Amino acid sequence: MWFWLSLVALLCWSGSDLFSKIGCRDGSDKYSHLKMVMAVGTVMGLHAAYEIFVGGTVITLQILLIYLPVSLLYIGSMTLGYLGLRYIELSISSPICNSSGALVAVLAIATGGASDYPPLALAAVALVCIGAIGLGVVDAREDESLRAARQEAGNYKYAKSALALALPVAYCLLDALGTFADNRVLEVLSTMVENYEDSANAAYELTFLLAAVLCFLYVVVIKRDSLVPKAELPKYTGAVFETAGQFAYIYAIADTQHLAMSAPIISSYCAASVLWSRLFLKEKLSWKHYGMIVLVVAGIFIMGVFDL
């Protein structure tokens, strides 16, 4: 089951990438990243309310506080990721951000030992990690003429800068720490409540709702910035995909025995994001991009067959 949940998270989060990029790429809106946090927090808050009051999910202050460090790592990484979308193409940002899965796999194998995984599983992890990291490397070292052609087709021009690359790298580090800590915290929650995955997800969503409220107070009340429905629609569409992906993700990584495989699969949603950026944002790809995507898909296929 972990494999299919990982694929659902992959597809939903790649959709979130696309619509988040559309909603955050306006350089004239300096609060677009905070508005994106507002959108995601609102949708997640509604989902949490449904799970608690209709689905009967158990949530207490203790659970909220135990899961709070993980929630803050995720929310912090996502906010930086949304900010980075203003300065860099999605086809560059997403692979760099989602190299975090490679870091998680290394941490899981380093702490648990590679002997717990058959050679075929380790090879699959290696393929996904190499593909995800390779996409970022290919984009970062791309020829300037190809970069210019891609930007011209998409009608968005970005200048190389340290900030443009630093933001997705910061996302990668924070997200890797969050994913690794998430698995450990879920083990603690499993001893406290029966459906601990639901409780953890609700805690995360309620914390994101609080972040959305704080962003609203800052952007709308303090800074008096307006919210334009047409500009906000892509953000809320991305938020729906983000929430659905998070729901699948929390169950996928709850399977501790397969964390070293589920994390790279989920993080490889950057491969789909790169394809969406080509189809919908007109960001062109080179044969090197496609080569890295083939590695990622091959690794995912092997993991699925291995689990069977």
C-alpha positions in Angstrom: 0.0 0.0 0.0 2.9 2.4 0.7 3.8 2.3 -3.0 0.4 3.4 -4.3 0.1 6.1 -1.6 3.5 7.4 -2.6 2.4 7.6 -6.2 -0.7 9.6 -5.2 1.4 12.0 -3.2 3.7 12.3 -6.2 0.9 13.2 -8.6 -0.9 15.6 -6.3 2.3 17.4 -5.2 3.4 17.9 -8.8 0.0 19.5 -9.5 0.5 21.7 -6.5 3.9 22.7 -7.8 2.4 23.8 -11.1 -0.4 25.9 -9.7 1.8 27.3 -6.9 4.2 28.5 -9.6 1.4 30.2 -11.5 0.2 31.8 -8.3 3.6 33.0 -7.0 5.5 34.0 -10.1 4.2 37.6 -10.2 7.3 39.6 -9.2 5.2 42.7 -8.6 3.4 41.0 -5.7 5.9 40.9 -2.9 3.5 39.0 -0.6 2.6 36.2 -3.0 4.4 33.6 -1.0 2.5 34.6 2.2 -0.7 34.6 0.3 0.1 31.0 -0.9 0.6 30.1 2.8 -2.8 31.6 3.5 -4.4 29.5 0.7 -2.8 26.2 1.8 -3.6 26.9 5.5 -7.2 27.6 4.7 -7.8 24.4 2.7 -5.9 22.3 5.2 -7.8 23.9 8.1 -11.1 22.9 6.4 -9.9 19.4 5.8 -8.7 19.1 9.4 -12.2 20.3 10.6 -13.8 17.6 8.5 -11.5 14.9 9.8 -12.0 15.9 13.4 -15.8 16.6 13.5 -17.0 14.1 10.9 -14.2 11.5 10.7 -13.7 11.4 14.5 -9.9 12.0 14.3 -8.4 12.4 17.8 -6.5 15.7 18.4 -5.3 17.1 21.6 -3.0 19.9 22.7 -0.3 17.3 23.6 -0.5 15.8 20.0 -0.2 19.3 18.6 2.9 20.1 20.6 4.6 16.8 19.9 4.1 17.2 16.2 4.8 21.0 16.3 8.6 20.8 15.4 7.8 18.7 12.3 5.0 21.0 11.3 7.3 24.1 11.6 10.0 22.4 9.5 7.5 21.6 6.8 5.8 25.0 6.8 9.1 26.9 6.9 10.4 24.9 4.0 7.3 25.4 1.9 7.2 29.2 2.6 10.8 29.5 1.4 9.9 27.3 -1.6 7.0 29.6 -2.5 9.2 32.6 -2.2 11.8 31.0 -4.5 9.2 30.5 -7.3 9.3 34.3 -7.8 13.0 34.2 -8.8 13.5 30.9 -10.6 11.8 28.6 -13.0 9.8 25.6 -11.7 11.9 23.2 -13.8 14.9 24.3 -11.8 13.3 24.9 -8.4 11.4 21.7 -8.0 14.3 19.2 -8.6 16.6 21.1 -6.2 13.8 21.3 -3.6 13.0 17.6 -3.9 16.5 16.3 -3.6 15.5 16.2 0.0 14.3 12.6 -0.5 17.8 11.6 -1.4 19.0 13.1 1.9 16.2 11.2 3.8 17.2 7.9 2.2 20.8 8.4 3.2 19.8 9.3 6.7 17.5 6.2 7.0 20.1 3.8 5.6 22.9 5.4 7.7 20.9 5.0 10.9 19.3 1.7 10.2 21.9 0.1 8.1 22.0 -0.9 4.4 21.8 -4.6 5.4 18.1 -4.3 6.0 17.5 -3.7 2.3 18.1 -6.2 -0.6 20.5 -5.1 -3.3 17.6 -4.5 -5.8 15.9 -2.1 -3.4 19.1 -0.2 -2.8 19.6 0.0 -6.6 16.1 1.5 -7.0 16.8 4.1 -4.3 20.0 5.0 -6.0 18.3 5.5 -9.4 15.6 7.7 -7.9 18.1 9.8 -5.9 20.5 10.1 -8.8 17.6 11.2 -11.1 16.2 13.7 -8.7 19.6 15.3 -7.9 20.6 15.0 -11.5 17.7 17.1 -12.7 18.8 19.9 -10.4 22.4 19.7 -11.6 21.4 19.7 -15.3 19.2 22.8 -14.8 21.9 24.6 -12.8 24.5 23.9 -15.5 22.3 24.5 -18.4 23.6 26.4 -21.4 22.7 30.1 -21.4 21.2 30.0 -24.9 18.8 27.2 -23.9 17.9 29.0 -20.8 17.1 32.1 -22.7 15.0 30.2 -25.2 13.0 28.6 -22.4 12.4 31.9 -20.7 11.4 33.6 -23.9 8.8 30.9 -24.6 7.3 31.3 -21.1 7.4 35.1 -21.2 9.2 35.2 -17.8 12.8 36.2 -17.5 15.0 35.4 -14.5 18.5 36.5 -13.8 21.0 34.2 -12.1 21.5 35.0 -8.5 22.7 33.4 -5.3 19.2 34.0 -3.7 17.4 32.1 -6.5 19.4 28.9 -5.8 19.7 29.4 -2.0 16.0 29.4 -1.4 15.3 25.9 -3.0 18.4 24.6 -1.3 17.1 25.8 2.1 13.8 24.1 1.3 15.7 20.9 0.6 17.5 20.9 3.9 14.4 21.8 6.0 12.2 19.3 4.2 14.7 16.5 4.6 14.9 17.2 8.4 11.1 17.4 8.5 10.7 14.0 6.7 13.3 12.3 8.8 11.8 13.7 12.1 8.3 12.9 10.9 9.0 9.2 10.8 10.4 9.3 14.3 7.6 11.4 15.8 5.0 9.1 14.2 6.5 6.2 16.1 5.9 8.2 19.4 2.3 9.0 18.4 1.7 5.4 17.6 1.9 4.6 21.3 -0.5 7.3 22.2 -3.5 7.1 19.9 -4.9 4.4 17.7 -5.2 6.2 14.3 -2.0 8.2 14.8 -1.5 9.0 11.1 -4.8 10.9 11.1 -3.9 12.7 14.3 -0.5 13.7 13.0 -2.0 15.0 9.8 -4.7 17.0 11.6 -2.0 18.5 13.9 0.0 19.6 10.9 -3.0 21.0 9.1 -4.2 23.0 12.2 -0.7 24.4 12.6 -0.7 25.4 8.9 -4.1 27.1 9.6 -2.6 29.1 12.4 0.2 30.1 10.0 -2.4 31.2 7.5 -4.1 33.4 10.1 -0.9 35.0 11.0 -0.1 35.7 7.4 -3.5 37.2 6.8 -3.1 39.5 9.8 0.3 40.7 8.5 -0.6 41.0 4.8 -4.2 42.2 4.8 -4.6 43.9 8.2 -1.2 45.3 8.9 0.2 45.9 5.3 -3.3 46.5 3.9 -2.5 44.5 0.7 -5.5 43.4 -1.3 -6.6 39.9 -2.4 -7.6 39.7 -6.0 -9.8 36.6 -6.7 -8.4 36.0 -10.2 -4.8 36.0 -8.8 -5.8 33.9 -5.8 -7.5 31.1 -7.7 -4.3 29.3 -8.8 -3.1 29.4 -5.2 -6.2 27.7 -3.9 -6.1 25.1 -6.7 -2.5 24.4 -5.7 -3.6 24.2 -2.1 -6.2 21.5 -2.8 -3.5 19.4 -4.6 -1.1 20.1 -1.7 -3.7 18.9 0.9 -4.6 15.8 -1.0 -0.9 15.0 -1.4 -0.2 15.5 2.3 -3.0 13.1 3.2 -1.5 10.3 1.1 2.1 11.2 2.2 1.4 10.8 5.9 0.3 7.2 5.4 3.1 6.4 3.0 5.9 7.4 5.4 4.2 5.8 8.4 5.4 2.5 7.0 8.8 2.7 8.7 10.2 -0.4 7.0 9.9 1.3 3.6 10.9 4.8 4.4 14.1 4.6 2.5 12.0 3.8 -0.6 8.8 5.9 -0.1 10.7 9.1 0.6 12.6 9.1 -2.7 9.5 8.1 -4.7 7.5 11.0 -3.2 10.4 13.5 -3.6 10.7 12.5 -7.3 7.4 14.3 -8.0 9.9 16.9 -9.4 10.1 14.8 -12.5 6.3 15.3 -13.1 6.7 18.9 -12.2 9.3 19.4 -14.9 7.0 17.8 -17.4 4.1 20.0 -16.4 6.4 23.1 -16.6 7.2 22.1 -20.2 3.6 21.4 -21.2 1.8 24.3 -19.4 4.5 26.9 -18.7 6.4 26.4 -21.9 9.7 25.8 -20.1 11.8 23.7 -22.6 13.7 20.6 -21.7 16.9 19.1 -23.0 17.7 15.5 -23.6 19.6 15.6 -20.3 16.4 16.5 -18.5 14.6 13.5 -20.1 17.5 11.2 -19.2 17.2 12.1 -15.5 13.4 11.6 -15.7 14.0 8.1 -17.1 16.2 7.2 -14.2 13.5 8.4 -11.7 10.7 6.5 -13.4 12.9 3.4 -13.7 13.6 3.5 -9.9 9.9 3.9 -9.1 9.0 1.0 -11.3 11.6 -1.3 -9.7 10.4 -0.3 -6.2 6.8 -1.2 -7.2 7.8 -4.6 -8.6 10.1 -5.3 -5.6 7.2 -4.7 -3.2 5.0 -7.1 -5.1 
